Amino acid sequence: MAIPEKQDWASKLKDFEAKINQLGLDPTNSQPLTEQGKSNEWITGWFARLPPVAKWIAGGLGVMLLLALLRAAINLIALVVSVAVFAGLIYVVYKLFFSSSDS
């Protein structure tokens, strides 16, 4: 039973090799893609297949996402600055009222 399976796999391998040769692909010359490259190719391929109106919609959604991320980053920076100013005020109040009474 193992011999027909080997012949089956061998014939399938020959079929695949014939298909590769028919397409003109050189499997020894291909370079592996990184995961980043694969996802970029998938996204660009998906975007290229969209109709023009859908491209405008996808672009608008991308801009909205970018602006939302920018707004979140600005809010985070504002929060850090506010906390720093508040900490500075607390320090000044502590120095004025509590440290001066010790000396």
PEMOHU-V796429 format. One record per residue. N is the residue number from 1. RES is the residue in one small letter. PSI is psi in whole degrees, -180 to 180 (NA if undefined). OMEGA is omega in radians with two decimals (* if undefined). NEAR is the number of other C-alpha atoms within 10 Angstrom. Layout:
# PEMOHU-V796429
n	res	psi	omega	near
N	RES	PSI	OMEGA	NEAR
N	RES	PSI	OMEGA	NEAR
This chain:
# PEMOHU-V796429
n	res	psi	omega	near
1	m	-27	-3.13	5
2	a	-30	-3.09	7
3	i	-45	3.08	8
4	p	-33	3.11	9
5	e	-41	3.11	10
6	k	-41	3.12	11
7	q	-37	3.12	11
8	d	-45	3.12	12
9	w	-38	3.13	12
10	a	-40	3.12	12
11	s	-37	3.09	12
12	k	-40	3.11	12
13	l	-43	3.11	12
14	k	-37	3.09	12
15	d	-44	3.13	12
16	f	-41	3.10	12
17	e	-39	3.12	14
18	a	-40	3.11	12
19	k	-41	3.13	12
20	i	-44	3.12	13
21	n	-35	3.14	12
22	q	-36	3.13	9
23	l	-15	3.13	9
24	g	23	3.13	9
25	l	143	3.09	12
26	d	102	-3.06	9
27	p	-21	3.13	10
28	t	-20	-3.09	6
29	n	-9	-3.08	7
30	s	143	3.13	8
31	q	138	-3.13	7
32	p	141	3.10	8
33	l	146	3.03	10
34	t	167	3.12	9
35	e	-37	3.12	9
36	q	-44	-3.14	9
37	g	-38	3.13	11
38	k	-43	-3.12	11
39	s	-37	3.10	12
40	n	-42	3.11	12
41	e	-38	3.14	13
42	w	-44	-3.12	12
43	i	-46	-3.13	11
44	t	-36	3.08	10
45	g	-42	3.12	11
46	w	-44	-3.12	10
47	f	-37	-3.12	15
48	a	-29	-3.12	11
49	r	-8	-3.13	10
50	l	149	3.00	12
51	p	161	-3.06	9
52	p	-40	-3.13	11
53	v	-40	3.13	9
54	a	-31	3.07	12
55	k	-41	3.10	14
56	w	-41	3.13	12
57	i	-45	3.13	11
58	a	-40	3.08	14
59	g	-42	3.10	13
60	g	-41	3.10	12
61	l	-37	3.09	12
62	g	-42	3.10	12
63	v	-41	3.11	12
64	m	-41	3.11	12
65	l	-42	3.11	12
66	l	-44	3.12	12
67	l	-37	3.10	12
68	a	-41	3.10	12
69	l	-39	3.10	12
70	l	-42	3.11	12
71	r	-41	3.11	12
72	a	-41	3.12	12
73	a	-42	3.12	12
74	i	-41	3.10	12
75	n	-38	3.11	12
76	l	-42	3.10	12
77	i	-42	3.11	12
78	a	-38	3.10	12
79	l	-44	3.13	12
80	v	-43	3.12	12
81	v	-42	3.13	12
82	s	-43	3.12	12
83	v	-39	3.12	12
84	a	-43	3.11	12
85	v	-43	3.13	12
86	f	-42	3.10	12
87	a	-38	3.08	12
88	g	-42	3.11	12
89	l	-42	3.11	12
90	i	-40	3.12	12
91	y	-44	3.14	11
92	v	-44	3.12	13
93	v	-41	3.12	12
94	y	-45	-3.13	12
95	k	-38	-3.10	12
96	l	-44	-2.99	11
97	f	-34	-3.02	10
98	f	-38	-3.13	11
99	s	-37	-3.11	11
100	s	-28	3.14	9
101	s	-20	3.12	8
102	d	-29	-3.08	6
103	s	NA	*	5
